[in-house]
Amino acid sequence: MAAQLTADGMWRLTYGDVYGLSREEYLKRLPQRYAEILPGHPQPDEYKIVAASPYKLQQRCAPSLRVGRFLLVADAGHLCNPL
């Protein structure tokens, strides 16, 4: 997922990667991953990283969205990352 945050060109990128690496390993992989997934295969001298926050993807869903006359809809029934 790529989303432009500001009019002057700041973007947020969210992508999946190998599970179980350390924070340092994820950050070391950033240039390689950006070159693989972004149009034009940008090199590190073509962008500036302002912040990077590796995190574990979590998706949760209520065991049942309906119990009797109660119904959970939309975000009340599940929680997931926009990725």
mmCIF file of the N, C-alpha and C atoms, coordinates in Angstrom:
data_MODEL
# 
_entry.id   MODEL 
# 
loop_
_atom_site.group_PDB 
_atom_site.id 
_atom_site.type_symbol 
_atom_site.label_atom_id 
_atom_site.label_alt_id 
_atom_site.label_comp_id 
_atom_site.label_asym_id 
_atom_site.label_entity_id 
_atom_site.label_seq_id 
_atom_site.pdbx_PDB_ins_code 
_atom_site.Cartn_x 
_atom_site.Cartn_y 
_atom_site.Cartn_z 
_atom_site.occupancy 
_atom_site.B_iso_or_equiv 
_atom_site.pdbx_formal_charge 
_atom_site.auth_seq_id 
_atom_site.auth_comp_id 
_atom_site.auth_asym_id 
_atom_site.auth_atom_id 
_atom_site.pdbx_PDB_model_num 
ATOM 1   N N  . MET A 1 1  ? 0.852   -1.159  0.000   1.00 0.00 ? 1  MET A N  1 
ATOM 2   C CA . MET A 1 1  ? 0.000   0.000   0.000   1.00 0.00 ? 1  MET A CA 1 
ATOM 3   C C  . MET A 1 1  ? 0.900   1.225   0.000   1.00 0.00 ? 1  MET A C  1 
ATOM 4   N N  . ALA A 1 2  ? 0.587   2.164   -0.828  1.00 0.00 ? 2  ALA A N  1 
ATOM 5   C CA . ALA A 1 2  ? 1.306   3.433   -0.869  1.00 0.00 ? 2  ALA A CA 1 
ATOM 6   C C  . ALA A 1 2  ? 0.285   4.556   -0.787  1.00 0.00 ? 2  ALA A C  1 
ATOM 7   N N  . ALA A 1 3  ? 0.538   5.509   0.089   1.00 0.00 ? 3  ALA A N  1 
ATOM 8   C CA . ALA A 1 3  ? -0.372  6.636   0.254   1.00 0.00 ? 3  ALA A CA 1 
ATOM 9   C C  . ALA A 1 3  ? 0.431   7.917   0.401   1.00 0.00 ? 3  ALA A C  1 
ATOM 10  N N  . GLN A 1 4  ? 0.080   8.926   -0.386  1.00 0.00 ? 4  GLN A N  1 
ATOM 11  C CA . GLN A 1 4  ? 0.756   10.211  -0.286  1.00 0.00 ? 4  GLN A CA 1 
ATOM 12  C C  . GLN A 1 4  ? 0.218   10.944  0.935   1.00 0.00 ? 4  GLN A C  1 
ATOM 13  N N  . LEU A 1 5  ? 1.129   11.375  1.827   1.00 0.00 ? 5  LEU A N  1 
ATOM 14  C CA . LEU A 1 5  ? 0.726   12.030  3.073   1.00 0.00 ? 5  LEU A CA 1 
ATOM 15  C C  . LEU A 1 5  ? 0.691   13.545  2.955   1.00 0.00 ? 5  LEU A C  1 
ATOM 16  N N  . THR A 1 6  ? 1.618   14.108  2.182   1.00 0.00 ? 6  THR A N  1 
ATOM 17  C CA . THR A 1 6  ? 1.697   15.561  2.072   1.00 0.00 ? 6  THR A CA 1 
ATOM 18  C C  . THR A 1 6  ? 1.811   15.969  0.617   1.00 0.00 ? 6  THR A C  1 
ATOM 19  N N  . ALA A 1 7  ? 1.452   17.218  0.343   1.00 0.00 ? 7  ALA A N  1 
ATOM 20  C CA . ALA A 1 7  ? 1.505   17.730  -1.026  1.00 0.00 ? 7  ALA A CA 1 
ATOM 21  C C  . ALA A 1 7  ? 2.940   17.865  -1.532  1.00 0.00 ? 7  ALA A C  1 
ATOM 22  N N  . ASP A 1 8  ? 3.915   17.975  -0.607  1.00 0.00 ? 8  ASP A N  1 
ATOM 23  C CA . ASP A 1 8  ? 5.310   18.134  -1.041  1.00 0.00 ? 8  ASP A CA 1 
ATOM 24  C C  . ASP A 1 8  ? 6.021   16.804  -1.280  1.00 0.00 ? 8  ASP A C  1 
ATOM 25  N N  . GLY A 1 9  ? 5.286   15.701  -1.274  1.00 0.00 ? 9  GLY A N  1 
ATOM 26  C CA . GLY A 1 9  ? 5.875   14.439  -1.707  1.00 0.00 ? 9  GLY A CA 1 
ATOM 27  C C  . GLY A 1 9  ? 6.211   13.416  -0.644  1.00 0.00 ? 9  GLY A C  1 
ATOM 28  N N  . MET A 1 10 ? 5.696   13.543  0.572   1.00 0.00 ? 10 MET A N  1 
ATOM 29  C CA . MET A 1 10 ? 5.942   12.518  1.577   1.00 0.00 ? 10 MET A CA 1 
ATOM 30  C C  . MET A 1 10 ? 4.922   11.392  1.401   1.00 0.00 ? 10 MET A C  1 
ATOM 31  N N  . TRP A 1 11 ? 5.428   10.158  1.384   1.00 0.00 ? 11 TRP A N  1 
ATOM 32  C CA . TRP A 1 11 ? 4.590   8.980   1.193   1.00 0.00 ? 11 TRP A CA 1 
ATOM 33  C C  . TRP A 1 11 ? 4.725   8.037   2.371   1.00 0.00 ? 11 TRP A C  1 
ATOM 34  N N  . ARG A 1 12 ? 3.702   7.240   2.580   1.00 0.00 ? 12 ARG A N  1 
ATOM 35  C CA . ARG A 1 12 ? 3.753   6.135   3.542   1.00 0.00 ? 12 ARG A CA 1 
ATOM 36  C C  . ARG A 1 12 ? 3.648   4.851   2.728   1.00 0.00 ? 12 ARG A C  1 
ATOM 37  N N  . LEU A 1 13 ? 4.563   3.930   2.990   1.00 0.00 ? 13 LEU A N  1 
ATOM 38  C CA . LEU A 1 13 ? 4.565   2.639   2.308   1.00 0.00 ? 13 LEU A CA 1 
ATOM 39  C C  . LEU A 1 13 ? 4.362   1.542   3.330   1.00 0.00 ? 13 LEU A C  1 
ATOM 40  N N  . THR A 1 14 ? 3.468   0.629   3.025   1.00 0.00 ? 14 THR A N  1 
ATOM 41  C CA . THR A 1 14 ? 3.216   -0.535  3.857   1.00 0.00 ? 14 THR A CA 1 
ATOM 42  C C  . THR A 1 14 ? 3.299   -1.757  2.963   1.00 0.00 ? 14 THR A C  1 
ATOM 43  N N  . TYR A 1 15 ? 4.103   -2.723  3.363   1.00 0.00 ? 15 TYR A N  1 
ATOM 44  C CA . TYR A 1 15 ? 4.264   -3.926  2.551   1.00 0.00 ? 15 TYR A CA 1 
ATOM 45  C C  . TYR A 1 15 ? 4.598   -5.110  3.451   1.00 0.00 ? 15 TYR A C  1 
ATOM 46  N N  . GLY A 1 16 ? 4.375   -6.296  2.942   1.00 0.00 ? 16 GLY A N  1 
ATOM 47  C CA . GLY A 1 16 ? 4.711   -7.510  3.677   1.00 0.00 ? 16 GLY A CA 1 
ATOM 48  C C  . GLY A 1 16 ? 6.158   -7.900  3.450   1.00 0.00 ? 16 GLY A C  1 
ATOM 49  N N  . ASP A 1 17 ? 6.744   -8.541  4.427   1.00 0.00 ? 17 ASP A N  1 
ATOM 50  C CA . ASP A 1 17 ? 8.124   -8.996  4.321   1.00 0.00 ? 17 ASP A CA 1 
ATOM 51  C C  . ASP A 1 17 ? 8.273   -10.320 5.064   1.00 0.00 ? 17 ASP A C  1 
ATOM 52  N N  . VAL A 1 18 ? 9.471   -10.825 5.108   1.00 0.00 ? 18 VAL A N  1 
ATOM 53  C CA . VAL A 1 18 ? 9.761   -12.090 5.770   1.00 0.00 ? 18 VAL A CA 1 
ATOM 54  C C  . VAL A 1 18 ? 9.475   -11.961 7.268   1.00 0.00 ? 18 VAL A C  1 
ATOM 55  N N  . TYR A 1 19 ? 8.815   -12.953 7.846   1.00 0.00 ? 19 TYR A N  1 
ATOM 56  C CA . TYR A 1 19 ? 8.499   -12.928 9.280   1.00 0.00 ? 19 TYR A CA 1 
ATOM 57  C C  . TYR A 1 19 ? 9.724   -13.329 10.096  1.00 0.00 ? 19 TYR A C  1 
ATOM 58  N N  . GLY A 1 20 ? 9.891   -12.709 11.249  1.00 0.00 ? 20 GLY A N  1 
ATOM 59  C CA . GLY A 1 20 ? 10.875  -13.151 12.226  1.00 0.00 ? 20 GLY A CA 1 
ATOM 60  C C  . GLY A 1 20 ? 12.218  -12.461 12.198  1.00 0.00 ? 20 GLY A C  1 
ATOM 61  N N  . LEU A 1 21 ? 12.416  -11.480 11.317  1.00 0.00 ? 21 LEU A N  1 
ATOM 62  C CA . LEU A 1 21 ? 13.686  -10.768 11.303  1.00 0.00 ? 21 LEU A CA 1 
ATOM 63  C C  . LEU A 1 21 ? 13.732  -9.753  12.444  1.00 0.00 ? 21 LEU A C  1 
ATOM 64  N N  . SER A 1 22 ? 14.931  -9.359  12.828  1.00 0.00 ? 22 SER A N  1 
ATOM 65  C CA . SER A 1 22 ? 15.073  -8.316  13.844  1.00 0.00 ? 22 SER A CA 1 
ATOM 66  C C  . SER A 1 22 ? 14.771  -6.957  13.208  1.00 0.00 ? 22 SER A C  1 
ATOM 67  N N  . ARG A 1 23 ? 14.555  -5.956  14.034  1.00 0.00 ? 23 ARG A N  1 
ATOM 68  C CA . ARG A 1 23 ? 14.306  -4.597  13.535  1.00 0.00 ? 23 ARG A CA 1 
ATOM 69  C C  . ARG A 1 23 ? 15.447  -4.150  12.628  1.00 0.00 ? 23 ARG A C  1 
ATOM 70  N N  . GLU A 1 24 ? 16.661  -4.411  13.050  1.00 0.00 ? 24 GLU A N  1 
ATOM 71  C CA . GLU A 1 24 ? 17.834  -4.011  12.276  1.00 0.00 ? 24 GLU A CA 1 
ATOM 72  C C  . GLU A 1 24 ? 17.860  -4.709  10.912  1.00 0.00 ? 24 GLU A C  1 
ATOM 73  N N  . GLU A 1 25 ? 17.480  -5.983  10.889  1.00 0.00 ? 25 GLU A N  1 
ATOM 74  C CA . GLU A 1 25 ? 17.446  -6.722  9.620   1.00 0.00 ? 25 GLU A CA 1 
ATOM 75  C C  . GLU A 1 25 ? 16.383  -6.157  8.680   1.00 0.00 ? 25 GLU A C  1 
ATOM 76  N N  . TYR A 1 26 ? 15.209  -5.812  9.231   1.00 0.00 ? 26 TYR A N  1 
ATOM 77  C CA . TYR A 1 26 ? 14.158  -5.208  8.398   1.00 0.00 ? 26 TYR A CA 1 
ATOM 78  C C  . TYR A 1 26 ? 14.646  -3.883  7.809   1.00 0.00 ? 26 TYR A C  1 
ATOM 79  N N  . LEU A 1 27 ? 15.260  -3.052  8.640   1.00 0.00 ? 27 LEU A N  1 
ATOM 80  C CA . LEU A 1 27 ? 15.720  -1.747  8.171   1.00 0.00 ? 27 LEU A CA 1 
ATOM 81  C C  . LEU A 1 27 ? 16.826  -1.891  7.135   1.00 0.00 ? 27 LEU A C  1 
ATOM 82  N N  . LYS A 1 28 ? 17.689  -2.875  7.301   1.00 0.00 ? 28 LYS A N  1 
ATOM 83  C CA . LYS A 1 28 ? 18.763  -3.117  6.337   1.00 0.00 ? 28 LYS A CA 1 
ATOM 84  C C  . LYS A 1 28 ? 18.199  -3.542  4.980   1.00 0.00 ? 28 LYS A C  1 
ATOM 85  N N  . ARG A 1 29 ? 17.044  -4.221  4.987   1.00 0.00 ? 29 ARG A N  1 
ATOM 86  C CA . ARG A 1 29 ? 16.404  -4.703  3.758   1.00 0.00 ? 29 ARG A CA 1 
ATOM 87  C C  . ARG A 1 29 ? 15.616  -3.624  3.015   1.00 0.00 ? 29 ARG A C  1 
ATOM 88  N N  . LEU A 1 30 ? 15.365  -2.476  3.629   1.00 0.00 ? 30 LEU A N  1 
ATOM 89  C CA . LEU A 1 30 ? 14.528  -1.443  3.009   1.00 0.00 ? 30 LEU A CA 1 
ATOM 90  C C  . LEU A 1 30 ? 14.965  -1.068  1.585   1.00 0.00 ? 30 LEU A C  1 
ATOM 91  N N  . PRO A 1 31 ? 16.235  -0.722  1.346   1.00 0.00 ? 31 PRO A N  1 
ATOM 92  C CA . PRO A 1 31 ? 16.610  -0.344  -0.023  1.00 0.00 ? 31 PRO A CA 1 
ATOM 93  C C  . PRO A 1 31 ? 16.323  -1.443  -1.050  1.00 0.00 ? 31 PRO A C  1 
ATOM 94  N N  . GLN A 1 32 ? 16.607  -2.676  -0.696  1.00 0.00 ? 32 GLN A N  1 
ATOM 95  C CA . GLN A 1 32 ? 16.345  -3.801  -1.602  1.00 0.00 ? 32 GLN A CA 1 
ATOM 96  C C  . GLN A 1 32 ? 14.851  -3.947  -1.860  1.00 0.00 ? 32 GLN A C  1 
ATOM 97  N N  . ARG A 1 33 ? 14.057  -3.884  -0.809  1.00 0.00 ? 33 ARG A N  1 
ATOM 98  C CA . ARG A 1 33 ? 12.603  -4.046  -0.954  1.00 0.00 ? 33 ARG A CA 1 
ATOM 99  C C  . ARG A 1 33 ? 12.004  -2.898  -1.764  1.00 0.00 ? 33 ARG A C  1 
ATOM 100 N N  . TYR A 1 34 ? 12.438  -1.650  -1.497  1.00 0.00 ? 34 TYR A N  1 
ATOM 101 C CA . TYR A 1 34 ? 11.917  -0.510  -2.270  1.00 0.00 ? 34 TYR A CA 1 
ATOM 102 C C  . TYR A 1 34 ? 12.247  -0.679  -3.746  1.00 0.00 ? 34 TYR A C  1 
ATOM 103 N N  . ALA A 1 35 ? 13.469  -1.095  -4.055  1.00 0.00 ? 35 ALA A N  1 
ATOM 104 C CA . ALA A 1 35 ? 13.865  -1.303  -5.451  1.00 0.00 ? 35 ALA A CA 1 
ATOM 105 C C  . ALA A 1 35 ? 13.032  -2.407  -6.101  1.00 0.00 ? 35 ALA A C  1 
ATOM 106 N N  . GLU A 1 36 ? 12.615  -3.402  -5.328  1.00 0.00 ? 36 GLU A N  1 
ATOM 107 C CA . GLU A 1 36 ? 11.820  -4.515  -5.861  1.00 0.00 ? 36 GLU A CA 1 
ATOM 108 C C  . GLU A 1 36 ? 10.363  -4.139  -6.108  1.00 0.00 ? 36 GLU A C  1 
ATOM 109 N N  . ILE A 1 37 ? 9.779   -3.357  -5.206  1.00 0.00 ? 37 ILE A N  1 
ATOM 110 C CA . ILE A 1 37 ? 8.330   -3.163  -5.257  1.00 0.00 ? 37 ILE A CA 1 
ATOM 111 C C  . ILE A 1 37 ? 7.879   -1.817  -5.808  1.00 0.00 ? 37 ILE A C  1 
ATOM 112 N N  . LEU A 1 38 ? 8.755   -0.821  -5.837  1.00 0.00 ? 38 LEU A N  1 
ATOM 113 C CA . LEU A 1 38 ? 8.322   0.506   -6.283  1.00 0.00 ? 38 LEU A CA 1 
ATOM 114 C C  . LEU A 1 38 ? 8.609   0.725   -7.769  1.00 0.00 ? 38 LEU A C  1 
ATOM 115 N N  . PRO A 1 39 ? 7.737   1.467   -8.439  1.00 0.00 ? 39 PRO A N  1 
ATOM 116 C CA . PRO A 1 39 ? 7.965   1.768   -9.861  1.00 0.00 ? 39 PRO A CA 1 
ATOM 117 C C  . PRO A 1 39 ? 9.299   2.495   -10.057 1.00 0.00 ? 39 PRO A C  1 
ATOM 118 N N  . GLY A 1 40 ? 10.009  2.147   -11.090 1.00 0.00 ? 40 GLY A N  1 
ATOM 119 C CA . GLY A 1 40 ? 11.277  2.794   -11.385 1.00 0.00 ? 40 GLY A CA 1 
ATOM 120 C C  . GLY A 1 40 ? 12.457  2.228   -10.619 1.00 0.00 ? 40 GLY A C  1 
ATOM 121 N N  . HIS A 1 41 ? 12.197  1.305   -9.711  1.00 0.00 ? 41 HIS A N  1 
ATOM 122 C CA . HIS A 1 41 ? 13.248  0.655   -8.920  1.00 0.00 ? 41 HIS A CA 1 
ATOM 123 C C  . HIS A 1 41 ? 14.210  1.681   -8.306  1.00 0.00 ? 41 HIS A C  1 
ATOM 124 N N  . PRO A 1 42 ? 13.689  2.573   -7.443  1.00 0.00 ? 42 PRO A N  1 
ATOM 125 C CA . PRO A 1 42 ? 14.517  3.663   -6.912  1.00 0.00 ? 42 PRO A CA 1 
ATOM 126 C C  . PRO A 1 42 ? 15.693  3.157   -6.062  1.00 0.00 ? 42 PRO A C  1 
ATOM 127 N N  . GLN A 1 43 ? 16.775  3.897   -6.133  1.00 0.00 ? 43 GLN A N  1 
ATOM 128 C CA . GLN A 1 43 ? 17.969  3.609   -5.341  1.00 0.00 ? 43 GLN A CA 1 
ATOM 129 C C  . GLN A 1 43 ? 17.976  4.531   -4.124  1.00 0.00 ? 43 GLN A C  1 
ATOM 130 N N  . PRO A 1 44 ? 18.723  4.177   -3.065  1.00 0.00 ? 44 PRO A N  1 
ATOM 131 C CA . PRO A 1 44 ? 18.692  4.955   -1.814  1.00 0.00 ? 44 PRO A CA 1 
ATOM 132 C C  . PRO A 1 44 ? 19.002  6.444   -1.966  1.00 0.00 ? 44 PRO A C  1 
ATOM 133 N N  . ASP A 1 45 ? 19.775  6.823   -2.951  1.00 0.00 ? 45 ASP A N  1 
ATOM 134 C CA . ASP A 1 45 ? 20.075  8.248   -3.124  1.00 0.00 ? 45 ASP A CA 1 
ATOM 135 C C  . ASP A 1 45 ? 18.922  9.023   -3.774  1.00 0.00 ? 45 ASP A C  1 
ATOM 136 N N  . GLU A 1 46 ? 17.831  8.322   -4.123  1.00 0.00 ? 46 GLU A N  1 
ATOM 137 C CA . GLU A 1 46 ? 16.690  8.952   -4.769  1.00 0.00 ? 46 GLU A CA 1 
ATOM 138 C C  . GLU A 1 46 ? 15.531  9.232   -3.804  1.00 0.00 ? 46 GLU A C  1 
ATOM 139 N N  . TYR A 1 47 ? 15.653  8.856   -2.542  1.00 0.00 ? 47 TYR A N  1 
ATOM 140 C CA . TYR A 1 47 ? 14.600  9.107   -1.564  1.00 0.00 ? 47 TYR A CA 1 
ATOM 141 C C  . TYR A 1 47 ? 15.220  9.275   -0.180  1.00 0.00 ? 47 TYR A C  1 
ATOM 142 N N  . LYS A 1 48 ? 14.423  9.804   0.725   1.00 0.00 ? 48 LYS A N  1 
ATOM 143 C CA . LYS A 1 48 ? 14.863  9.997   2.111   1.00 0.00 ? 48 LYS A CA 1 
ATOM 144 C C  . LYS A 1 48 ? 13.860  9.297   3.017   1.00 0.00 ? 48 LYS A C  1 
ATOM 145 N N  . ILE A 1 49 ? 14.346  8.436   3.886   1.00 0.00 ? 49 ILE A N  1 
ATOM 146 C CA . ILE A 1 49 ? 13.469  7.763   4.846   1.00 0.00 ? 49 ILE A CA 1 
ATOM 147 C C  . ILE A 1 49 ? 13.379  8.634   6.094   1.00 0.00 ? 49 ILE A C  1 
ATOM 148 N N  . VAL A 1 50 ? 12.170  9.046   6.422   1.00 0.00 ? 50 VAL A N  1 
ATOM 149 C CA . VAL A 1 50 ? 11.939  9.903   7.585   1.00 0.00 ? 50 VAL A CA 1 
ATOM 150 C C  . VAL A 1 50 ? 11.698  9.052   8.827   1.00 0.00 ? 50 VAL A C  1 
ATOM 151 N N  . ALA A 1 51 ? 10.981  7.951   8.674   1.00 0.00 ? 51 ALA A N  1 
ATOM 152 C CA . ALA A 1 51 ? 10.692  7.051   9.793   1.00 0.00 ? 51 ALA A CA 1 
ATOM 153 C C  . ALA A 1 51 ? 10.409  5.665   9.231   1.00 0.00 ? 51 ALA A C  1 
ATOM 154 N N  . ALA A 1 52 ? 10.760  4.661   9.997   1.00 0.00 ? 52 ALA A N  1 
ATOM 155 C CA . ALA A 1 52 ? 10.463  3.277   9.622   1.00 0.00 ? 52 ALA A CA 1 
ATOM 156 C C  . ALA A 1 52 ? 10.072  2.522   10.876  1.00 0.00 ? 52 ALA A C  1 
ATOM 157 N N  . SER A 1 53 ? 8.977   1.790   10.805  1.00 0.00 ? 53 SER A N  1 
ATOM 158 C CA . SER A 1 53 ? 8.458   1.086   11.975  1.00 0.00 ? 53 SER A CA 1 
ATOM 159 C C  . SER A 1 53 ? 7.991   -0.317  11.606  1.00 0.00 ? 53 SER A C  1 
ATOM 160 N N  . PRO A 1 54 ? 8.889   -1.288  11.613  1.00 0.00 ? 54 PRO A N  1 
ATOM 161 C CA . PRO A 1 54 ? 8.440   -2.666  11.356  1.00 0.00 ? 54 PRO A CA 1 
ATOM 162 C C  . PRO A 1 54 ? 7.480   -3.113  12.455  1.00 0.00 ? 54 PRO A C  1 
ATOM 163 N N  . TYR A 1 55 ? 6.448   -3.841  12.081  1.00 0.00 ? 55 TYR A N  1 
ATOM 164 C CA . TYR A 1 55 ? 5.511   -4.357  13.081  1.00 0.00 ? 55 TYR A CA 1 
ATOM 165 C C  . TYR A 1 55 ? 4.914   -5.668  12.608  1.00 0.00 ? 55 TYR A C  1 
ATOM 166 N N  . LYS A 1 56 ? 4.424   -6.408  13.567  1.00 0.00 ? 56 LYS A N  1 
ATOM 167 C CA . LYS A 1 56 ? 3.804   -7.697  13.284  1.00 0.00 ? 56 LYS A CA 1 
ATOM 168 C C  . LYS A 1 56 ? 2.361   -7.472  12.856  1.00 0.00 ? 56 LYS A C  1 
ATOM 169 N N  . LEU A 1 57 ? 2.010   -8.037  11.722  1.00 0.00 ? 57 LEU A N  1 
ATOM 170 C CA . LEU A 1 57 ? 0.648   -7.941  11.226  1.00 0.00 ? 57 LEU A CA 1 
ATOM 171 C C  . LEU A 1 57 ? -0.276  -8.765  12.117  1.00 0.00 ? 57 LEU A C  1 
ATOM 172 N N  . GLN A 1 58 ? -1.367  -8.153  12.551  1.00 0.00 ? 58 GLN A N  1 
ATOM 173 C CA . GLN A 1 58 ? -2.348  -8.865  13.375  1.00 0.00 ? 58 GLN A CA 1 
ATOM 174 C C  . GLN A 1 58 ? -3.720  -8.704  12.739  1.00 0.00 ? 58 GLN A C  1 
ATOM 175 N N  . GLN A 1 59 ? -4.434  -9.788  12.682  1.00 0.00 ? 59 GLN A N  1 
ATOM 176 C CA . GLN A 1 59 ? -5.808  -9.743  12.227  1.00 0.00 ? 59 GLN A CA 1 
ATOM 177 C C  . GLN A 1 59 ? -6.649  -10.529 13.224  1.00 0.00 ? 59 GLN A C  1 
ATOM 178 N N  . ARG A 1 60 ? -7.701  -9.897  13.677  1.00 0.00 ? 60 ARG A N  1 
ATOM 179 C CA . ARG A 1 60 ? -8.567  -10.552 14.650  1.00 0.00 ? 60 ARG A CA 1 
ATOM 180 C C  . ARG A 1 60 ? -10.020 -10.402 14.217  1.00 0.00 ? 60 ARG A C  1 
ATOM 181 N N  . CYS A 1 61 ? -10.776 -11.419 14.535  1.00 0.00 ? 61 CYS A N  1 
ATOM 182 C CA . CYS A 1 61 ? -12.192 -11.402 14.189  1.00 0.00 ? 61 CYS A CA 1 
ATOM 183 C C  . CYS A 1 61 ? -12.974 -11.987 15.360  1.00 0.00 ? 61 CYS A C  1 
ATOM 184 N N  . ALA A 1 62 ? -14.122 -11.411 15.646  1.00 0.00 ? 62 ALA A N  1 
ATOM 185 C CA . ALA A 1 62 ? -14.975 -11.950 16.704  1.00 0.00 ? 62 ALA A CA 1 
ATOM 186 C C  . ALA A 1 62 ? -15.366 -13.392 16.345  1.00 0.00 ? 62 ALA A C  1 
ATOM 187 N N  . PRO A 1 63 ? -15.506 -14.266 17.339  1.00 0.00 ? 63 PRO A N  1 
ATOM 188 C CA . PRO A 1 63 ? -15.866 -15.658 17.051  1.00 0.00 ? 63 PRO A CA 1 
ATOM 189 C C  . PRO A 1 63 ? -17.194 -15.776 16.309  1.00 0.00 ? 63 PRO A C  1 
ATOM 190 N N  . SER A 1 64 ? -18.083 -14.842 16.562  1.00 0.00 ? 64 SER A N  1 
ATOM 191 C CA . SER A 1 64 ? -19.372 -14.833 15.867  1.00 0.00 ? 64 SER A CA 1 
ATOM 192 C C  . SER A 1 64 ? -19.787 -13.379 15.672  1.00 0.00 ? 64 SER A C  1 
ATOM 193 N N  . LEU A 1 65 ? -20.274 -13.042 14.500  1.00 0.00 ? 65 LEU A N  1 
ATOM 194 C CA . LEU A 1 65 ? -20.732 -11.673 14.260  1.00 0.00 ? 65 LEU A CA 1 
ATOM 195 C C  . LEU A 1 65 ? -22.192 -11.483 14.639  1.00 0.00 ? 65 LEU A C  1 
ATOM 196 N N  . ARG A 1 66 ? -22.865 -12.607 14.917  1.00 0.00 ? 66 ARG A N  1 
ATOM 197 C CA . ARG A 1 66 ? -24.262 -12.523 15.339  1.00 0.00 ? 66 ARG A CA 1 
ATOM 198 C C  . ARG A 1 66 ? -24.516 -13.516 16.466  1.00 0.00 ? 66 ARG A C  1 
ATOM 199 N N  . VAL A 1 67 ? -25.084 -12.997 17.552  1.00 0.00 ? 67 VAL A N  1 
ATOM 200 C CA . VAL A 1 67 ? -25.508 -13.831 18.680  1.00 0.00 ? 67 VAL A CA 1 
ATOM 201 C C  . VAL A 1 67 ? -26.892 -13.344 19.082  1.00 0.00 ? 67 VAL A C  1 
ATOM 202 N N  . GLY A 1 68 ? -27.883 -14.180 18.868  1.00 0.00 ? 68 GLY A N  1 
ATOM 203 C CA . GLY A 1 68 ? -29.265 -13.777 19.168  1.00 0.00 ? 68 GLY A CA 1 
ATOM 204 C C  . GLY A 1 68 ? -29.654 -12.562 18.353  1.00 0.00 ? 68 GLY A C  1 
ATOM 205 N N  . ARG A 1 69 ? -30.114 -11.528 19.054  1.00 0.00 ? 69 ARG A N  1 
ATOM 206 C CA . ARG A 1 69 ? -30.546 -10.322 18.340  1.00 0.00 ? 69 ARG A CA 1 
ATOM 207 C C  . ARG A 1 69 ? -29.438 -9.276  18.215  1.00 0.00 ? 69 ARG A C  1 
ATOM 208 N N  . PHE A 1 70 ? -28.206 -9.634  18.627  1.00 0.00 ? 70 PHE A N  1 
ATOM 209 C CA . PHE A 1 70 ? -27.073 -8.706  18.540  1.00 0.00 ? 70 PHE A CA 1 
ATOM 210 C C  . PHE A 1 70 ? -26.226 -9.018  17.310  1.00 0.00 ? 70 PHE A C  1 
ATOM 211 N N  . LEU A 1 71 ? -25.855 -7.960  16.592  1.00 0.00 ? 71 LEU A N  1 
ATOM 212 C CA . LEU A 1 71 ? -25.092 -8.107  15.365  1.00 0.00 ? 71 LEU A CA 1 
ATOM 213 C C  . LEU A 1 71 ? -23.909 -7.135  15.397  1.00 0.00 ? 71 LEU A C  1 
ATOM 214 N N  . LEU A 1 72 ? -22.723 -7.662  15.159  1.00 0.00 ? 72 LEU A N  1 
ATOM 215 C CA . LEU A 1 72 ? -21.536 -6.819  15.028  1.00 0.00 ? 72 LEU A CA 1 
ATOM 216 C C  . LEU A 1 72 ? -21.300 -6.573  13.545  1.00 0.00 ? 72 LEU A C  1 
ATOM 217 N N  . VAL A 1 73 ? -21.117 -5.322  13.180  1.00 0.00 ? 73 VAL A N  1 
ATOM 218 C CA . VAL A 1 73 ? -20.890 -4.996  11.767  1.00 0.00 ? 73 VAL A CA 1 
ATOM 219 C C  . VAL A 1 73 ? -19.627 -4.147  11.629  1.00 0.00 ? 73 VAL A C  1 
ATOM 220 N N  . ALA A 1 74 ? -19.052 -4.208  10.446  1.00 0.00 ? 74 ALA A N  1 
ATOM 221 C CA . ALA A 1 74 ? -17.874 -3.412  10.086  1.00 0.00 ? 74 ALA A CA 1 
ATOM 222 C C  . ALA A 1 74 ? -16.765 -3.601  11.113  1.00 0.00 ? 74 ALA A C  1 
ATOM 223 N N  . ASP A 1 75 ? -16.165 -2.510  11.573  1.00 0.00 ? 75 ASP A N  1 
ATOM 224 C CA . ASP A 1 75 ? -15.015 -2.606  12.470  1.00 0.00 ? 75 ASP A CA 1 
ATOM 225 C C  . ASP A 1 75 ? -15.367 -3.114  13.865  1.00 0.00 ? 75 ASP A C  1 
ATOM 226 N N  . ALA A 1 76 ? -16.635 -3.189  14.194  1.00 0.00 ? 76 ALA A N  1 
ATOM 227 C CA . ALA A 1 76 ? -17.016 -3.760  15.489  1.00 0.00 ? 76 ALA A CA 1 
ATOM 228 C C  . ALA A 1 76 ? -16.783 -5.267  15.512  1.00 0.00 ? 76 ALA A C  1 
ATOM 229 N N  . GLY A 1 77 ? -16.761 -5.893  14.351  1.00 0.00 ? 77 GLY A N  1 
ATOM 230 C CA . GLY A 1 77 ? -16.609 -7.349  14.287  1.00 0.00 ? 77 GLY A CA 1 
ATOM 231 C C  . GLY A 1 77 ? -15.213 -7.823  13.973  1.00 0.00 ? 77 GLY A C  1 
ATOM 232 N N  . HIS A 1 78 ? -14.367 -6.935  13.485  1.00 0.00 ? 78 HIS A N  1 
ATOM 233 C CA . HIS A 1 78 ? -13.020 -7.375  13.120  1.00 0.00 ? 78 HIS A CA 1 
ATOM 234 C C  . HIS A 1 78 ? -12.018 -6.237  13.272  1.00 0.00 ? 78 HIS A C  1 
ATOM 235 N N  . LEU A 1 79 ? -10.770 -6.610  13.337  1.00 0.00 ? 79 LEU A N  1 
ATOM 236 C CA . LEU A 1 79 ? -9.676  -5.661  13.391  1.00 0.00 ? 79 LEU A CA 1 
ATOM 237 C C  . LEU A 1 79 ? -8.598  -6.181  12.470  1.00 0.00 ? 79 LEU A C  1 
ATOM 238 N N  . CYS A 1 80 ? -8.217  -5.412  11.507  1.00 0.00 ? 80 CYS A N  1 
ATOM 239 C CA . CYS A 1 80 ? -7.140  -5.856  10.621  1.00 0.00 ? 80 CYS A CA 1 
ATOM 240 C C  . CYS A 1 80 ? -6.371  -4.667  10.075  1.00 0.00 ? 80 CYS A C  1 
ATOM 241 N N  . ASN A 1 81 ? -5.169  -4.921  9.680   1.00 0.00 ? 81 ASN A N  1 
ATOM 242 C CA . ASN A 1 81 ? -4.277  -3.925  9.095   1.00 0.00 ? 81 ASN A CA 1 
ATOM 243 C C  . ASN A 1 81 ? -4.769  -3.600  7.693   1.00 0.00 ? 81 ASN A C  1 
ATOM 244 N N  . PRO A 1 82 ? -4.603  -2.342  7.239   1.00 0.00 ? 82 PRO A N  1 
ATOM 245 C CA . PRO A 1 82 ? -5.053  -2.003  5.885   1.00 0.00 ? 82 PRO A CA 1 
ATOM 246 C C  . PRO A 1 82 ? -4.282  -2.707  4.777   1.00 0.00 ? 82 PRO A C  1 
ATOM 247 N N  . LEU A 1 83 ? -3.142  -3.299  5.100   1.00 0.00 ? 83 LEU A N  1 
ATOM 248 C CA . LEU A 1 83 ? -2.380  -4.045  4.094   1.00 0.00 ? 83 LEU A CA 1 
ATOM 249 C C  . LEU A 1 83 ? -3.209  -5.201  3.594   1.00 0.00 ? 83 LEU A C  1 
# 
